Amino acid sequence: MNQMTNIAIVGATGVVGKAMLEVLEARNFPLNQLFLLASERSENQSFLYKKEKITVQSLDAFDFNQVQIALFAIGSELTKRYVPEAVKAGCVVIDNSSTYRYDPNVPLVIPEVNADCIADYVHQNIIANPNCSTIQMLVALKPIHDAVGIKRINVATYQSVSGSGKQAISELITQLGQLLNGKPAKSEVYAQQIAFNVLPHIDEFLENNYTREEMKMVWETQKILADDRILVNPTAVRVPVLYGHSEAIHLELMAPLSVDEARATLRQAPGVKVIDDPKKQHYPTPFTHAIGQDKVLVGRIREDISHPCGLNLWVVADNIRKGAATNAVQIAEILQQQYL
């Protein structure tokens, strides 16, 4: 392992930024110095890292010459403003927003899937973190794709409100309290009430009537697997769950794959844990299995009774950990060990 590294977390007071701090500590990342950055209104807040208090600094005033790697967890508009500053200073940026994901000169990386692409950071000193739903889906599907090939992916997501940030978490909790006390629920983050409800709407609608969240899964899957022939048909749904995303995935494979073969393949795959015993009612759920975990959990593995080369999976993961923070830190680990 190379020399100790200076790292900045940009957006350190947000949901993903806080998780990045936790993951760096949990994985014992070889840090020399850690900088926590946020807007001026968050300046002087402090967080513990290995029992040491670290004070949040203003992003506006920070000199990126002090760090080798910056983990960005802020919105796209601020990302467009500050990433060029970091890159100009010689810092490698690992960006969690969608800003650079579709840039052909920026690698889009899931370490369990295409870690070799990290080497391409040299083109712009930027590595993009994929969308949370894409990450968990492709960690589960890559070993199956390697085994027999995937022709088509039909996927419906069941995404928790934490994917929309702190305000959405607060809105769900507030609405539950309002409704349980006989009061009308007030919606500000979402177009409709999320408490006791399901919204087939994440991000803006595009001209093809798919949402941007759905199209992210199409674009990112093809880029990460380096195969634009793979067809993806997604429906992204917001559900009244605080943390953890779930996906019902229906695959059309290039060749048949039995349930036993699929289970064996997935059990050997990096980053995957199989929880699948129908007789004992064992299957993964966000609350019971995913929260605080870094693995992608797979269950309900079964052959598609409507297609000779079909396979169905239920895939669950912590969207803040593996779907964002952990994936970024895993990229940073490989970057630090192999390239810096």
C-alpha positions in Angstrom: 0.0 0.0 0.0 1.3 3.5 -0.9 1.9 6.3 1.4 -0.8 7.8 3.6 -3.3 10.0 1.8 -5.0 13.3 2.4 -8.7 13.2 1.7 -11.5 15.7 1.6 -15.2 14.9 1.9 -17.2 17.6 0.1 -20.7 17.7 1.4 -19.6 16.2 4.7 -22.8 17.2 6.6 -25.2 15.5 4.2 -26.6 12.0 4.4 -24.0 10.5 2.0 -21.1 12.7 3.3 -21.7 11.4 6.9 -21.8 7.8 5.6 -18.5 8.4 3.8 -16.9 9.4 7.1 -18.3 6.3 8.7 -17.1 4.0 5.9 -13.6 5.5 5.9 -13.3 4.7 9.6 -14.9 1.3 9.3 -12.6 0.2 6.5 -9.5 1.7 8.2 -8.6 3.8 5.1 -4.9 4.8 5.3 -5.4 8.5 6.0 -2.8 11.1 6.8 -5.2 14.0 7.1 -9.0 14.3 6.6 -10.8 17.5 5.7 -14.6 17.9 6.1 -16.1 20.5 3.8 -19.6 22.0 3.5 -21.3 25.3 2.9 -20.7 28.2 5.2 -23.9 27.5 7.2 -22.4 24.2 8.3 -19.0 25.6 9.1 -17.6 24.8 12.6 -19.8 21.8 13.1 -17.7 18.9 14.2 -17.6 15.1 13.8 -15.6 12.3 15.4 -13.2 10.2 13.3 -11.4 7.6 15.3 -12.2 9.6 18.5 -10.7 12.7 17.1 -12.9 15.7 16.6 -12.7 17.2 13.1 -14.2 20.6 12.4 -16.1 21.3 9.2 -14.5 23.9 7.0 -16.1 26.2 4.4 -15.9 24.7 0.9 -15.6 28.2 -0.6 -12.3 28.9 1.2 -10.7 25.5 0.9 -7.4 24.9 -1.0 -7.6 21.6 -2.8 -3.8 21.5 -3.1 -3.9 20.0 0.4 -5.5 16.7 -0.7 -4.9 13.9 -3.2 -8.4 12.6 -3.3 -11.8 14.4 -2.9 -15.0 12.5 -2.3 -17.8 14.7 -3.6 -21.3 14.3 -2.3 -23.1 17.5 -3.3 -25.7 18.5 -5.9 -24.9 18.8 -9.6 -24.8 22.6 -9.7 -22.3 22.9 -6.9 -20.4 19.9 -8.4 -20.0 21.8 -11.7 -18.6 24.7 -9.8 -16.1 23.1 -7.4 -14.9 19.9 -9.2 -12.9 21.9 -11.8 -11.2 23.7 -8.9 -10.2 20.5 -7.3 -9.0 19.0 -10.6 -7.0 22.1 -11.4 -5.2 21.7 -8.0 -4.1 18.1 -9.0 -6.7 16.4 -6.8 -8.5 13.2 -8.1 -12.3 13.6 -7.7 -14.6 10.7 -7.0 -18.0 12.3 -7.7 -21.3 10.9 -6.4 -23.5 13.2 -8.6 -24.7 12.5 -12.1 -22.7 15.4 -13.6 -19.9 13.4 -15.2 -21.3 9.9 -15.5 -22.0 10.0 -19.2 -18.7 11.8 -20.2 -16.8 9.3 -22.3 -13.6 10.5 -20.8 -14.7 9.9 -17.2 -14.7 6.3 -15.9 -18.0 5.1 -14.3 -17.0 2.5 -11.8 -18.3 -0.2 -9.6 -15.2 -2.0 -8.1 -16.8 -5.4 -8.2 -17.7 -5.0 -11.8 -15.2 -2.8 -13.7 -12.4 -1.9 -11.3 -9.9 -1.8 -14.2 -11.6 1.3 -15.5 -10.3 3.3 -12.5 -7.0 3.6 -14.5 -8.8 5.9 -16.9 -9.1 8.7 -14.3 -5.9 10.2 -15.8 -8.0 11.7 -18.7 -9.7 14.3 -16.4 -8.7 13.4 -12.8 -12.4 12.4 -12.2 -14.1 9.1 -11.5 -17.9 9.0 -11.4 -19.9 7.0 -8.9 -22.9 5.4 -10.5 -26.5 5.8 -9.5 -27.4 3.8 -6.3 -29.9 1.6 -8.1 -27.5 0.8 -10.9 -24.8 -0.1 -8.4 -26.7 -2.8 -6.5 -28.3 -4.2 -9.7 -24.9 -4.6 -11.5 -23.1 -6.1 -8.5 -25.7 -8.8 -8.6 -25.9 -9.2 -12.4 -22.2 -9.1 -13.4 -21.5 -12.7 -12.4 -24.6 -13.9 -14.2 -23.6 -11.8 -17.3 -20.1 -13.4 -17.2 -21.6 -16.9 -16.9 -24.2 -16.9 -19.7 -24.7 -13.3 -21.0 -27.7 -11.0 -20.4 -29.9 -10.0 -23.3 -32.5 -7.9 -21.5 -33.2 -6.6 -18.0 -36.7 -5.7 -16.8 -36.4 -4.0 -13.4 -38.8 -2.3 -11.0 -37.2 -0.5 -8.1 -38.6 0.1 -4.7 -36.5 3.1 -3.5 -36.4 4.5 0.0 -36.8 8.2 0.7 -33.2 8.6 1.9 -32.3 8.6 -1.8 -33.8 12.1 -1.9 -31.8 13.4 1.1 -32.4 14.6 4.6 -35.5 16.7 3.7 -37.3 13.7 2.3 -36.5 11.6 5.4 -38.0 14.4 7.5 -41.0 14.6 5.2 -41.9 10.9 5.6 -41.5 11.0 9.4 -43.6 14.2 9.6 -46.3 13.0 7.3 -46.6 9.7 9.3 -47.1 11.8 12.5 -49.6 14.1 10.8 -51.7 11.3 9.5 -51.7 9.2 12.7 -52.9 12.3 14.5 -55.8 12.8 12.1 -54.2 15.8 10.3 -53.6 16.1 6.5 -50.2 15.4 5.3 -48.2 18.2 3.8 -46.0 17.4 0.8 -43.0 19.6 -0.2 -40.3 17.3 -1.3 -42.5 14.9 -3.4 -45.3 15.7 -5.8 -47.7 13.6 -3.7 -47.9 12.3 -0.2 -45.3 9.6 0.4 -46.5 8.3 3.8 -48.6 5.1 3.3 -48.2 5.6 -0.4 -46.2 4.5 -3.4 -45.0 7.0 -6.1 -44.0 5.7 -9.6 -42.0 8.9 -10.1 -38.3 9.5 -9.3 -36.6 12.6 -10.8 -38.1 14.4 -13.8 -40.0 12.9 -16.7 -38.3 12.9 -20.1 -39.7 13.1 -23.6 -40.0 9.3 -23.8 -42.2 9.3 -20.6 -39.5 7.5 -18.6 -38.0 9.4 -15.7 -34.4 10.5 -15.6 -33.8 8.0 -12.7 -35.0 5.2 -15.0 -32.9 6.3 -17.9 -29.9 6.5 -15.7 -30.2 2.7 -15.2 -30.2 2.3 -19.0 -27.3 4.6 -19.8 -25.1 3.5 -16.9 -25.7 -0.3 -17.3 -24.5 -0.1 -20.9 -21.5 2.1 -20.1 -20.3 0.0 -17.1 -20.7 -3.3 -18.8 -19.3 -1.8 -22.0 -22.1 -3.3 -24.1 -24.9 -1.1 -25.6 -26.7 -4.2 -26.8 -28.0 -5.0 -23.4 -31.6 -3.8 -23.2 -32.9 -2.3 -20.0 -36.5 -1.7 -19.2 -36.8 0.1 -15.8 -39.6 1.5 -13.6 -38.4 3.5 -10.6 -40.7 3.7 -7.7 -40.4 5.7 -4.4 -41.7 3.8 -1.4 -42.3 4.9 2.3 -39.1 3.3 3.6 -36.4 5.3 5.3 -33.3 3.4 4.2 -32.5 0.6 1.7 -33.5 0.1 -1.9 -35.1 -3.1 -3.3 -35.3 -4.3 -6.9 -37.4 -6.9 -8.7 -35.3 -8.0 -11.6 -36.4 -10.2 -14.5 -33.7 -11.3 -16.8 -33.7 -12.6 -20.4 -30.4 -14.5 -20.6 -28.4 -15.6 -23.7 -28.7 -19.2 -22.4 -30.6 -21.0 -19.7 -29.3 -20.9 -16.1 -30.9 -23.0 -13.4 -31.7 -21.7 -10.0 -28.9 -23.9 -8.5 -26.4 -22.6 -11.0 -27.5 -19.0 -10.3 -27.2 -19.4 -6.5 -23.8 -21.0 -6.8 -22.6 -18.3 -9.2 -23.8 -15.5 -6.9 -22.4 -17.1 -3.7 -19.0 -16.9 -5.2 -19.4 -13.3 -6.4 -17.6 -10.4 -4.7 -19.8 -8.1 -2.8 -22.9 -10.4 -2.9 -24.7 -12.3 -0.1 -27.4 -14.8 -1.1 -30.3 -15.0 1.3 -32.6 -17.4 -0.4 -34.5 -20.3 1.2 -38.2 -20.1 0.3 -39.1 -23.1 2.6 -37.9 -21.1 5.6 -39.2 -17.8 4.3 -35.7 -16.4 4.0 -35.3 -13.5 1.6 -33.6 -10.1 2.1 -35.5 -7.0 3.1 -34.2 -3.4 3.6 -34.9 -3.1 7.3 -33.9 -6.6 8.4 -30.8 -7.1 6.3 -29.6 -4.1 4.4 -29.2 -1.1 6.8 -25.6 -0.4 7.6 -24.4 -3.3 5.4 -22.0 -3.0 2.4 -23.0 -6.2 0.6 -25.7 -6.5 -2.1 -28.3 -9.1 -0.9 -30.0 -11.4 -3.4 -33.0 -13.7 -2.9 -36.2 -15.0 -4.5 -34.0 -16.6 -7.2 -36.3 -18.5 -9.6 -36.6 -19.5 -13.2 -39.0 -17.4 -15.3 -42.0 -19.7 -16.0 -42.8 -17.5 -19.1 -39.4 -17.7 -20.8 -37.0 -20.5 -21.4 -34.0 -18.3 -20.8 -35.6 -16.2 -18.0 -34.4 -15.7 -14.4 -35.9 -13.6 -11.6 -34.1 -12.0 -8.7 -34.9 -9.9 -5.7 -32.0 -7.5 -4.9 -31.6 -5.4 -1.8 -28.9 -3.0 -0.6 -28.3 0.0 1.6 -28.5 2.9 -0.9 -26.5 5.2 1.3 -23.7 2.7 2.0 -23.0 0.5 -1.1 -25.2 2.6 -3.3 -23.1 5.7 -2.6 -20.5 6.1 0.2 -19.0 2.6 0.3 -18.7 2.4 -3.5 -16.8 5.7 -3.5 -14.5 4.7 -0.7 -13.8 1.3 -2.5 -12.8 3.3 -5.6 -10.5 5.5 -3.4 -8.9 2.4 -1.9 -8.0 1.0 -5.3 -6.9 4.5 -6.5 -4.6 4.9 -3.5 -3.2 1.4 -3.6 -2.6 1.1 -7.3 -2.3 4.5 -8.9 -1.3 7.3 -6.6 
